Amino acid sequence: MDPRSEVLLRQAELFAGELLLAGLPADDLLGRLPQARGWSWHAGEQATLAARFPDRVAFGVERPAGTFSGAVLFLPKSRELCDYLLASLASALPAGASLFLVGEKRAGVESSAKRLRDFGQPRKLDSARHCQLWQVEVHSPPTAPQLGDVARRYQLENSDGPLTVISLPGVFSHGALDSGSALLSEHLDGLPSGHLLDFGCGAGVIGALLKRRYPDSRVSLLDVDAFALHSSRLTLQANDLEAELIAGDGIAAAPFGLSAIISNPPFHQGVRTDYRTSEALLSEAALHLLPGGELRLVANSFLRYPPLIEAHLGSCQTLAEDKGFRIYRAQRR
């Protein structure tokens, strides 16, 4: 059981009604709270929960429809996303209902709990398992927030022309292009024609550039996060581009028969450093690539990716290096 769930269950009498659990971990909490429903924006956790608790967990960026007796937010990494989610949850509650916030101390739950003051007087209910649980009674539920109001829009200048990028809170490098993706965006030439995949698409910058550069190729964008996928959808729409969006947890969710995989792979999960997704990409990319298909990615130069790439794909070339990042290229044998 996740420590955050354990803290909730220490106060189980507070969570007996039709509760909405937002951002819940993929554990047995729904089994312990049979009247509760879940809302997840993580495709992997959603799949795990849906298999165990069919029809009790919604996936997406919008709060599930319905009236709830209370709501719990499991603290997300992004402060802006926390603000959006708290307002969205509070808007679904009847006057006097409780909104709870639970999270790890090292993730900043105590400072984030100050955001509850927008809805009432917050109080700390518990502190255990290196986590804290906070509560506020929502006396005047706010109007439901609109995603468009919290989106950020910026222009990216590129050799193929300016690209409009739209990102949402919680999406990697929200509101600005990160240095790694900027370097990768300058090295998209010479990719094989066919089916191209932007793995870990974020706000859809690389996927949109690929579709613009290779209009006759099929382009897919894959991410584990519903807010990233929605950002990618908005970016594609803003530039009159069409591509396939895939919600999935890691390279196992990717299509087969790919001509190329292009990626700025993640190595963080919440506040933790986690290389499992990127290492799985490197070790399993060959399963999804056609013979001669290409893996092209950007990574921090201190990461020891070339040996892993060569062990599973073939000779690894360094196409470029700048500002602590490298572009690696390898073809499936």
C-alpha positions, 0 to 999 in steps of 0.5 A, spaced: 500 500 500 502 506 498 504 510 504 499 516 502 493 511 502 496 508 509 495 515 511 488 516 509 486 509 512 488 511 518 482 516 518 478 511 514 471 514 518 472 520 514 472 517 507 466 512 507 461 516 502 461 517 495 468 520 495 472 522 489 480 520 489 484 524 484 491 522 482 490 516 486 496 510 486 495 504 483 494 500 490 488 497 493 485 503 496 479 503 492 478 496 495 478 499 502 473 504 500 468 501 496 464 507 495 469 511 492 471 513 485 478 514 482 480 520 477 487 518 474 491 522 468 497 517 468 495 511 463 499 506 467 496 507 473 489 507 470 490 501 466 492 497 473 486 500 477 481 499 471 483 492 471 482 491 478 476 496 479 472 496 472 468 502 471 470 506 477 476 510 475 476 515 469 482 517 465 483 524 462 484 532 464 477 533 466 474 531 472 469 526 472 461 528 472 457 527 478 456 529 485 461 527 490 460 527 498 468 529 498 474 529 494 481 527 495 487 530 491 494 526 491 499 532 491 502 532 484 509 535 482 506 541 479 504 547 483 500 550 477 497 543 476 495 542 484 491 549 483 487 547 477 485 540 480 484 543 487 479 548 484 476 543 479 475 538 485 472 544 490 467 546 484 464 539 484 462 539 492 456 541 495 457 546 500 460 544 507 463 538 504 470 536 505 476 537 500 483 533 502 490 534 500 495 528 501 502 528 499 509 526 501 513 531 506 519 532 501 514 533 495 512 540 499 505 538 501 505 542 507 506 549 503 501 546 498 496 546 503 496 553 503 492 553 497 486 550 501 485 557 504 482 559 497 476 555 499 476 555 507 480 554 513 485 548 512 487 544 518 492 538 518 489 531 520 495 527 520 502 526 519 505 519 518 509 515 513 513 521 511 506 524 509 501 529 511 493 529 510 490 536 510 482 538 510 478 544 508 471 544 508 468 548 502 463 553 504 462 556 497 464 552 491 468 555 486 466 555 478 469 550 475 476 552 472 477 551 464 483 548 461 484 553 456 485 559 462 491 555 465 494 553 458 500 557 456 502 558 448 508 560 445 512 561 438 517 556 436 522 559 431 524 553 426 527 552 419 520 550 417 517 556 419 514 558 426 510 553 430 505 555 436 506 550 442 500 550 447 502 546 454 498 545 460 500 545 467 504 539 469 507 537 462 514 537 462 517 544 461 510 548 461 510 554 457 517 554 454 522 549 450 527 545 454 534 545 452 534 538 450 528 538 446 530 545 442 537 541 440 533 535 438 528 539 434 534 542 430 536 535 428 530 531 425 533 531 418 534 525 414 529 520 418 526 514 414 519 515 411 514 511 414 511 511 421 514 515 426 513 516 433 514 521 438 515 517 444 514 521 451 511 527 447 509 532 452 506 538 449 507 535 442 513 539 439 517 534 436 511 530 433 508 537 430 515 538 427 515 531 424 508 532 421 510 538 418 517 536 416 514 529 413 507 530 411 506 524 407 509 520 413 504 517 419 506 520 425 504 518 432 505 521 439 505 517 445 505 519 452 503 516 459 500 523 461 493 525 459 495 532 460 501 532 456 496 528 450 491 534 451 497 539 450 499 535 444 492 535 441 492 543 442 499 544 439 497 540 433 490 543 432 493 550 433 498 548 427 493 545 422 496 538 423 494 531 424 497 525 428 495 519 432 495 520 440 497 514 444 496 514 451 500 508 454 506 507 459 512 506 456 515 503 449 510 497 450 504 501 448 508 503 442 506 501 435 510 495 431 513 496 424 516 503 426 521 507 421 523 511 427 522 513 434 524 520 436 525 522 443 527 526 449 525 520 454 523 522 461 527 520 467 523 523 473 517 520 476 514 525 481 520 528 485 524 521 484 529 520 479 527 514 475 530 511 469 526 505 468 522 508 462 528 511 458 532 504 459 526 500 457 526 504 451 533 503 449 532 496 450 526 494 447 526 499 441 528 494 436 522 490 437 518 496 435 522 498 429 523 495 422 529 492 420 534 499 418 529 503 423 532 508 427 532 511 434 534 518 435 534 521 442 536 527 446 539 525 453 544 529 458 551 527 456 552 524 463 547 519 462 551 512 459 546 511 454 551 509 448 553 502 451 545 500 452 543 502 445 549 498 442 547 492 446 540 492 443 540 496 437 547 497 433 552 502 432 551 509 436 553 515 433 553 522 436 550 527 432 550 533 436 552 536 443 551 542 446 549 545 453 550 538 456 546 534 451 547 529 446 543 527 440 544 519 439 542 516 433 542 508 432 539 503 426 536 497 428 541 491 425 
